[in-house]
Amino acid sequence: MSEKAEDTTTWDDLRRVADELKLKMHLAGMEAREQWEKLQPKLAELEHSVEAGAAKAGHAISEQVASLGSSLKKLLADIKGGDHKDGDKPEEPGKPA
Protein backbone atom coordinates (compact mmCIF):
# COMPACT_ATOMS: atom_id res chain seq x y z
CA MET A 1 0.00 0.00 0.00
CA SER A 2 1.40 3.38 -0.88
CA GLU A 3 1.99 6.17 1.58
CA LYS A 4 -0.62 8.26 -0.22
CA ALA A 5 -3.28 5.58 0.28
CA GLU A 6 -2.53 5.45 4.01
CA ASP A 7 -2.77 9.25 4.24
CA THR A 8 -6.31 9.13 2.85
CA THR A 9 -7.63 6.62 5.37
CA THR A 10 -11.11 7.70 6.39
CA TRP A 11 -13.01 6.95 9.55
CA ASP A 12 -15.24 4.57 7.55
CA ASP A 13 -12.12 2.76 6.27
CA LEU A 14 -10.79 2.46 9.80
CA ARG A 15 -14.07 1.03 11.12
CA ARG A 16 -14.30 -1.39 8.17
CA VAL A 17 -10.79 -2.74 8.83
CA ALA A 18 -11.49 -2.99 12.57
CA ASP A 19 -14.75 -4.86 11.90
CA GLU A 20 -12.97 -7.24 9.53
CA LEU A 21 -10.29 -7.85 12.18
CA LYS A 22 -12.96 -8.72 14.75
CA LEU A 23 -14.37 -11.32 12.37
CA LYS A 24 -10.96 -12.89 11.73
CA MET A 25 -9.71 -12.94 15.32
CA HIS A 26 -11.12 -16.39 16.01
CA LEU A 27 -8.63 -17.74 13.46
CA ALA A 28 -5.69 -15.77 14.75
CA GLY A 29 -3.04 -16.90 17.18
CA MET A 30 -2.26 -15.49 20.58
CA GLU A 31 0.24 -12.88 19.37
CA ALA A 32 -2.32 -11.37 16.98
CA ARG A 33 -4.88 -11.30 19.78
CA GLU A 34 -2.40 -9.50 22.03
CA GLN A 35 -1.71 -6.93 19.31
CA TRP A 36 -5.46 -6.45 18.81
CA GLU A 37 -5.94 -5.95 22.57
CA LYS A 38 -3.33 -3.17 22.44
CA LEU A 39 -4.96 -1.49 19.42
CA GLN A 40 -8.57 -1.81 20.58
CA PRO A 41 -8.35 0.78 23.41
CA LYS A 42 -6.70 3.23 21.01
CA LEU A 43 -9.57 2.67 18.58
CA ALA A 44 -12.14 3.27 21.32
CA GLU A 45 -10.34 6.43 22.45
CA LEU A 46 -10.11 7.72 18.89
CA GLU A 47 -13.78 6.90 18.27
CA HIS A 48 -14.69 8.94 21.35
CA SER A 49 -12.56 11.84 20.09
CA VAL A 50 -14.20 11.69 16.69
CA GLU A 51 -17.68 11.69 18.20
CA ALA A 52 -16.89 14.44 20.73
CA GLY A 53 -15.17 16.94 18.49
CA ALA A 54 -15.00 15.83 14.91
CA ALA A 55 -15.57 19.31 13.50
CA LYS A 56 -12.82 21.03 15.52
CA ALA A 57 -10.26 18.25 15.83
CA GLY A 58 -9.47 18.06 12.11
CA HIS A 59 -5.78 17.52 11.48
CA ALA A 60 -4.89 15.81 14.78
CA ILE A 61 -7.62 13.22 14.36
CA SER A 62 -6.66 12.71 10.71
CA GLU A 63 -3.11 11.88 11.77
CA GLN A 64 -4.35 9.48 14.45
CA VAL A 65 -6.75 7.83 11.98
CA ALA A 66 -3.92 7.38 9.47
CA SER A 67 -1.56 5.97 12.10
CA LEU A 68 -4.08 3.61 13.68
CA GLY A 69 -5.37 2.65 10.24
CA SER A 70 -1.85 1.68 9.21
CA SER A 71 -1.43 -0.47 12.33
CA LEU A 72 -4.82 -2.16 11.87
CA LYS A 73 -4.17 -2.81 8.18
CA LYS A 74 -0.75 -4.31 8.97
CA LEU A 75 -2.28 -6.64 11.56
CA LEU A 76 -5.00 -7.64 9.11
CA ALA A 77 -2.42 -8.30 6.38
CA ASP A 78 -0.37 -10.38 8.82
CA ILE A 79 -3.43 -12.42 9.73
CA LYS A 80 -4.46 -12.87 6.10
CA GLY A 81 -0.89 -13.87 5.28
CA GLY A 82 -0.97 -16.56 7.94
CA ASP A 83 1.66 -14.97 10.16
CA HIS A 84 -0.49 -15.38 13.28
CA LYS A 85 -2.19 -18.76 13.05
CA ASP A 86 -2.25 -20.82 16.24
CA GLY A 87 0.96 -22.77 16.62
CA ASP A 88 2.92 -20.58 14.20
CA LYS A 89 5.61 -18.22 15.37
CA PRO A 90 6.08 -14.89 13.59
CA GLU A 91 9.12 -14.71 11.34
CA GLU A 92 12.14 -13.01 12.83
CA PRO A 93 13.68 -10.23 10.74
CA GLY A 94 16.60 -11.50 8.72
CA LYS A 95 15.71 -15.19 9.10
CA PRO A 96 14.20 -17.22 6.27
CA ALA A 97 10.66 -18.57 6.72
C-alpha positions as CSV (number, residue, x, y, z in Angstrom):
1,M,0.0,0.0,0.0
2,S,1.4,3.4,-0.9
3,E,2.0,6.2,1.6
4,K,-0.6,8.3,-0.2
5,A,-3.3,5.6,0.3
6,E,-2.5,5.4,4.0
7,D,-2.8,9.2,4.2
8,T,-6.3,9.1,2.9
9,T,-7.6,6.6,5.4
10,T,-11.1,7.7,6.4
11,W,-13.0,7.0,9.5
12,D,-15.2,4.6,7.6
13,D,-12.1,2.8,6.3
14,L,-10.8,2.5,9.8
15,R,-14.1,1.0,11.1
16,R,-14.3,-1.4,8.2
17,V,-10.8,-2.7,8.8
18,A,-11.5,-3.0,12.6
19,D,-14.7,-4.9,11.9
20,E,-13.0,-7.2,9.5
21,L,-10.3,-7.8,12.2
22,K,-13.0,-8.7,14.7
23,L,-14.4,-11.3,12.4
24,K,-11.0,-12.9,11.7
25,M,-9.7,-12.9,15.3
26,H,-11.1,-16.4,16.0
27,L,-8.6,-17.7,13.5
28,A,-5.7,-15.8,14.8
29,G,-3.0,-16.9,17.2
30,M,-2.3,-15.5,20.6
31,E,0.2,-12.9,19.4
32,A,-2.3,-11.4,17.0
33,R,-4.9,-11.3,19.8
34,E,-2.4,-9.5,22.0
35,Q,-1.7,-6.9,19.3
36,W,-5.5,-6.5,18.8
37,E,-5.9,-6.0,22.6
38,K,-3.3,-3.2,22.4
39,L,-5.0,-1.5,19.4
40,Q,-8.6,-1.8,20.6
41,P,-8.3,0.8,23.4
42,K,-6.7,3.2,21.0
43,L,-9.6,2.7,18.6
44,A,-12.1,3.3,21.3
45,E,-10.3,6.4,22.5
46,L,-10.1,7.7,18.9
47,E,-13.8,6.9,18.3
48,H,-14.7,8.9,21.3
49,S,-12.6,11.8,20.1
50,V,-14.2,11.7,16.7
51,E,-17.7,11.7,18.2
52,A,-16.9,14.4,20.7
53,G,-15.2,16.9,18.5
54,A,-15.0,15.8,14.9
55,A,-15.6,19.3,13.5
56,K,-12.8,21.0,15.5
57,A,-10.3,18.3,15.8
58,G,-9.5,18.1,12.1
59,H,-5.8,17.5,11.5
60,A,-4.9,15.8,14.8
61,I,-7.6,13.2,14.4
62,S,-6.7,12.7,10.7
63,E,-3.1,11.9,11.8
64,Q,-4.4,9.5,14.4
65,V,-6.8,7.8,12.0
66,A,-3.9,7.4,9.5
67,S,-1.6,6.0,12.1
68,L,-4.1,3.6,13.7
69,G,-5.4,2.7,10.2
70,S,-1.9,1.7,9.2
71,S,-1.4,-0.5,12.3
72,L,-4.8,-2.2,11.9
73,K,-4.2,-2.8,8.2
74,K,-0.7,-4.3,9.0
75,L,-2.3,-6.6,11.6
76,L,-5.0,-7.6,9.1
77,A,-2.4,-8.3,6.4
78,D,-0.4,-10.4,8.8
79,I,-3.4,-12.4,9.7
80,K,-4.5,-12.9,6.1
81,G,-0.9,-13.9,5.3
82,G,-1.0,-16.6,7.9
83,D,1.7,-15.0,10.2
84,H,-0.5,-15.4,13.3
85,K,-2.2,-18.8,13.1
86,D,-2.3,-20.8,16.2
87,G,1.0,-22.8,16.6
88,D,2.9,-20.6,14.2
89,K,5.6,-18.2,15.4
90,P,6.1,-14.9,13.6
91,E,9.1,-14.7,11.3
92,E,12.1,-13.0,12.8
93,P,13.7,-10.2,10.7
94,G,16.6,-11.5,8.7
95,K,15.7,-15.2,9.1
96,P,14.2,-17.2,6.3
97,A,10.7,-18.6,6.7
